[in-house]
Amino acid sequence: MTFQPGQPVRVKRDFPELRGPCHIRTPHYLRGLGGTIERPLGSFANPEDLAYSRPAAKVPLYHVRFDQPALFNEGAKGDTLLVEIFEHWLEPREAN
């Protein structure tokens, strides 16, 4: 596992759907945004490859917490969104 609980991360701003057919497990609205690793969930076969019957390496999966007001411009301070995101979609970022 690359990331640790409490570590600030950013969801990669990538658009593989522009390169051809794909199966993406990362919500579009989170791309390019920062969150915090809540906890690692283990390693699992990459569903983006499994969807096309390609060999699928095991990839670490994390719970990543995002501040809800920053995402949707609504909600109270302290409201969060918890999302499962595979490691290949994450990159480290500096804490705010």
Order of alpha helices (4+ residues) and beta strands (2+ residues): beta-beta-alpha-beta-alpha-beta-beta
